[in-house]
Amino acid sequence: MEEMKKSSEEKLIKKAIRGSDQAFTQLIMHYKEYLYRTAWLYCKDQEVALEAVQECVARSYEKIVTLREPALFRTWLTRILLNAVTDQYRKQSRLIYLEEQPEQAAREEHISQEEKMDLHAAVERLPEKQRVAVILKYFQDLKISEISAIMEIPEGSVKAYLHQARKRLREDLGREENYA
């Protein structure tokens, strides 16, 4: 079943690359919640998140013909989104924040509200590259290889950022538990 989904998605991607507006629209409709949730994790501002998603869609529509590997569409789209979020912040000179999403709440049931707030605040204080790696890995459940492609760095660097972030989070939270 999963293989069929990938196959039909790859066909849509190839059609979009060849100029099919309908195929591109179907792809965006499939990824719209993922895009918004990812943008929201960075900015904690609905307006900024929506603007970033809109900008991402516009940029990806213009650049879809440059996509060489259809299997990397999601990674490519996420990279465009991260750039759009960054651009929104440059325009508005705002800090990047992390906000809890309902999906996260289910995964964090065993953590008290106070501990969740502490965790989110600690993630906000991480250096940007560590924060991006943590959000993509633990809040968006992406693979190391996908994060590597999105951040345009080697997989070893992603692993190092995640290791450093976990260490810093444990120190910052003053606990031995590993929440990330």
N, C-alpha and C positions, 0 to 999 in steps of 0.2 A: 504494500500500500504506500509506504513512504517513498519507495523507489518510483512509483507511478507519479506521485506528487512532484518529485524532483524533475522527472522527465517532462511533465506538462509545463512546469514552471520554466524549465530551460527552453522549451519551444516558444513560450511567450516572450522570454527574454530575447531570443534570436529574432522573433518577429518585431519586437520593439526596436532592436538595433537596426533592422532593415527599414524602419520608419512607420510601423503600425501604431497609430495613436491609441487604438482600442486595446492592443496588447499592453502598451505602457500603462494605460489607465487601470487595467486589471491588476497589474503588478503593484501599482501604488495603492490600490484599494486593499490588496492583500497585506501590504507592509505598513499601512497608515498608523495602526495602533502601536506597532513596534517603534516606528519613527517618533511618534508623539511621546511615548513613555520614555524613550532614550533622551529626547530633548528635555523633557520635564525633570529627569534626574539631575541634569546639569544646572538648570536655571530656577526651578521652583517657582516659575512665573508662567502662568497659562498663556499670556499674550506673547511673551518672548518665545516660548516653546512652539506655539502655533506659527509665528512668523518664521522661525527657523525651519520648521517642517515645510512650510510653503516655499521658502527659498530653496530648500533641498530638492523639492519636486521640480521647481523651475530649472535649477542647474542640471539636475540629472536628465531632464527632458532634452535640454540643449546638448548635453554631452554623451547621451546614450550611445551614439555612433562610435564613440572612442573606446567603449568597453570591449576589451579583447577576449576576455574569458567569461562567458555567461555563468559559469558555476560560481564565480566570485561576485555576483550581482549584489547580494546582501552586504557583503563586506565593502564593496565599492559605494553603495548607497549610504552606508553608515559613515564612511569617511567623509562624504559630501555633507551629511548632516552635522557631523562634529565641526567641520569647517564653517558651516552656516551658523551654528550656535556661537562659535568663537567670534565670528564677524558681528553677530548681534551684540555681543558683549563689548566688542571694540566700539561699536556705534553708541552704545548706551553706557559705557564705562561702569558696568556692574560686576559684582563678584559672582563666581559660580557657586551655587548651592546644591545641596542634595536633599531630596524630599522623599519621604516614604510613600510607596505606592501600595494599593490594596494587595497585589500579588506578593509583595514582600511581607506583609503582615502575616500571611498564612505560613510563610517560611520561618518567621521569627516569633511564633506563638510562645515558645519557651522563654523568651526574653521579656523582662518587665518593660513597661513604657519608659521608665527612667533610663534603663540600660539602652533602649533603642535610641532615645534622644542623645545619650552620651556617644553611642556608636556613630550616629549620623553627624554629630558635631565633630567627632574625631576624623571621620572621612573627609569632611569639609576642610580640615586643617592640613591634610596631606598635600605634598607638592603635586602640581598639576599632572605630571605623567603617572605618578603612583595612583592618584585619584581616578584618572581615566581608566587605568588598568583594572582597578578594584571595581569600579562601576560596571565596566563591560563584562568582567568575569563573574562577579558575585551578584550583581543586580540584573544583568541581562543574560546571564548564563552562556556567554560566548566561549568558544574554545580558544586556547592559547594561539593557535594558528590564525584564527579570525582576528583576534586582538592585534597580533603582529602585523597583519595586512592593513588593518584600520589605522593603527598608529604609525605604520610605515617604519617599523623597527624590527630587528631580529627577534625570534621567539625567545632566545636566551635573555634578551633585555626585558621582555615582558615578564618572564619568570623572576628576574631580579627585582623588577619594580614591585611585583606582587609580594615577593619575600620581604623586601624592605618595608612595604606598606603594612603587612601583617605584623612585623616586628614593631614598627612604630605605633600601630594601633594598640597592640598589647601593652606597650610602655605607656602610651597616652591614657589608656583606660585603667592602668594600674592593676591589671588582672592577668592571670595566666590562661584564662579561657581564650579560645580563638573564635571570635564572632564572625570574622570575615571569611 
